Amino acid sequence: MDKIVCTNGKEENSTKNVLYCSLKPVVGFFLRTKWNVMSENGTTASQGGAPREEPAISRVDGRLVISGALIHLANTGVVEAQLMLAKIHRDPHPQLHDMDKALRWLSAAAARGHTGAQLELGTIHLSGDGIPADPEKATQFYCDAALGGDPEGAYRLGMMFYLGKEIDSDWVSAHAWFSLAAELGRRDVKTALKNIKKKLSRDEKTEADALLLTLKKLRAADGAM
């Protein structure tokens, strides 16, 4: 299986075999971002054992061309390559922008359990960024991220149920998701939890506690898979 190293256009190389780069949608950045493509033992037959380095995108005859090695890695299931391609295809440049492809690569990474991709898909479907808004799909992606251990997913679901803008307000669900976010390490939910608790009846508080227990069991089961 191939591995990748992103050098971010710097002279020094990363010591990690796989590094996900958080990128801004700027063409120049992609042109400077290099990918070392190597085999398991750190060599490539095509260059006599030397790692092959190439930019994420190149200019060929005045057009921007995405690295074939990067696409190959994404197709073989390397999540970091899938995320890079998703960001490239969300770039506003007309030769790169392709929302269908961006969603395809984000979905591929999300299917492999990458919570960052799941959060991004949730935000895209919630805001209708290049596609029709779909709050129900957004909640599912946020749920996947939360059950995967990401406090941001639980927090965003808590906010959706708390504010009641995109979906119906539900204090019980809001309390349960905010509580899960807190248990996952989110510290800025105490005020919201205190405000919600004042609105819940005793029976609703019991229901919220039961829902939190169910979510924790689902998260434990998800982590064991």
Buried (B, 14 or more C-beta within 10 A) or exposed (E): EBBBBBBBBEEEBBEEEBBBBEBEBEBEBBBBBBBBBBEEEEBBEEEEEEBBBBBBBBEEEEEBEBBEBBBEBBEEEBBBBBBBBBBBBBBEEEBBBBEEBBBBBBBBBBBEBBBBBBBBBBBBBBEEBEBEEBBEBBBBBBBBBBBBBBBBBBBBBBBBBBEEEBBEEBBBBBBBBBBBBBBBEBEEBEEBBEBBEEEBEEEBBEBBBEBBEEBBEBBEEBEEE
